């Protein structure tokens, strides 16, 4: 393995560790702020800031971010702490209601979900997280 390579799964123990069979476990939000409303608000602000910086400030960015916050809070309140599961719920909820955003949005539901995955990974790991997005706000 080259010296510059980072094994993200082992770098963030114990959130993403090996199970008893040596398989990778899902990235978990256990240990992240248990105030789901506050954490959801931080995430929504990050989403709308990212979209505004990437495109231009628009109300639809706030609306999509608020939808993502609601999905995040529902998942976390129901005990879900798996990053992938939360990303999927956010993307699917946005996609289900895409007619509300489609006319003004320059991204799709899955772009937002991928950003959320990067955002949550960065919240857990810090600056060593792997990102699909160029910058996490």
N, C-alpha and C positions, 0 to 999 in steps of 0.2 A: 504494500500500500504506500503511495507517495507520501512524503512528509506533510504536504499541505492538505491532505484529505481529512475530513471530519466524519466520524461515525456518529450521526445525530442520535441514534437510538441508545448508544452507550454513553453519550455525552450528557444525557439528561436524566440519568438514574435519580430517583426511582420512578419518575413519571412514565418512562417507557423502558421497560426492562425485559428480561427473558422470563418466560414462564417455566414451569417444571420440566417441560419437554424441550426446552432450549429454543422455543419459537418466540418471535417478537410479540410483545403485547402492544395494545393500542396506546396512543399518546393520551394521557389522562390529565384532566383539569383539577384533580384532587390537589388541594393545597392552594389553589387560586382563591382569590377573595370570595368568601361565601355570601357576600352582599351581591346577589345576582343582578339586582336593579342597577347598582353602581357600576358593576363590571359591564353590563349590557349597554349602559350609557357611554362608557369609555369606548366600547367597541363601535357603537353607532356613530360617535363623533369621529372616530378613526376612519370608518367607511366613507362618510360624507366628505371628510377632508381629503381623502384619497381621490374620490371621484371628482371633486371640485378642482383639485390640482391637476388631475389627468386630463380633464375636459374643460369645463367652465362651471362656475357655481350655478346650480339649478335646484329648485324645490324638489324635483324627483329624486335627487340624491338623498335628501333628508328623509323622504318617504320610504325609499328602499332601506335606508339605514334603520329606520324605526321598525320596519317589518322584521329585519334581521334581529334587532334587539328583542322583539316579542318572541321570536322563535327561540332565540338563545335562552331567554328567561324561562320559557315553557319547558325546554329540555332540562335545564339545570334544576328547576323546581321539582321536576319529576325524577330527579336523581341521576340524570344522564351526565357523565363527565368525560365521554369519549369525543375527542376532537373531530374525528371523521363522521361520527353520527350527528353531531351538532352541525357540521358543515353541510351534510346531506339534508338535514331538516330545514336549514335556512334556505338552501338552494331550491328545494322542492316547494317550500311555502311561497317563495318569490315567483317561481315558475307557474304555480297554480293561479296566482293573481297577476300574471305578467301584463294583462290587458290594462292594468292601472298605471304601468310604468313605460310600456312599449313605445308610445308616441314620442317621448322625450329622452329616453335612456340611450346612451351610446355603448352600453355594456349589456350583458345578459345575466340571468339569475346565477349561472354557474361561475361567471367571473367574480361576482360578489361572494359566492360561497368559497371560491379558492382564496380570495383575499382574506376572508374570515379565518380560514385554516392557517394561513401564514401569520395573521395577527395573533391568533391563539397560541400558535407554536412559539412566537416571539415572546408572548406574555409568560409562558412557562419557562422557556430556555434562556431568553435574553438575546443578545446579539449573535449567538452561535446558531440560531435557527436557519433552516434552509427555506428560501423564499422563492415563490413563483413570481411575485410582484417585485417591482424594482425598489420600492420603498414602502415601509410600513409606518403609518402615521400614528 
